[in-house]
Amino acid sequence: MGLGSTAKKLQQVADMAEDVYRKLNDLREQVVETKETVNETERRVDALASEVAEQRALLEAIAEEQGVDLDAVTATAPIRQAAA
């Protein structure tokens, strides 16, 4: 095997290594973006859960004040039936 052939093989290996390095960097960026998206989604879900809990508490207070049986209402609600 001559020097020219060895240099050519080394260049091919170096080119492949650069390609792998570039792909790993792209993948790393995608992972970081995905983590950021997941964290933002988690913050939004937490905020929505808090808002729903507040609304539930208000509705329960209003229902109690009006004498409405919440268990009976929610048992017949189409939303509950569809979720089940």
Secondary structure as GFF3:
##gff-version 3
##sequence-region A 1 84
A	DSSP	alpha_helix	3	66	.	.	.	ID=ss1
A	DSSP	alpha_helix	70	76	.	.	.	ID=ss2
A	DSSP	alpha_helix	78	83	.	.	.	ID=ss3
###
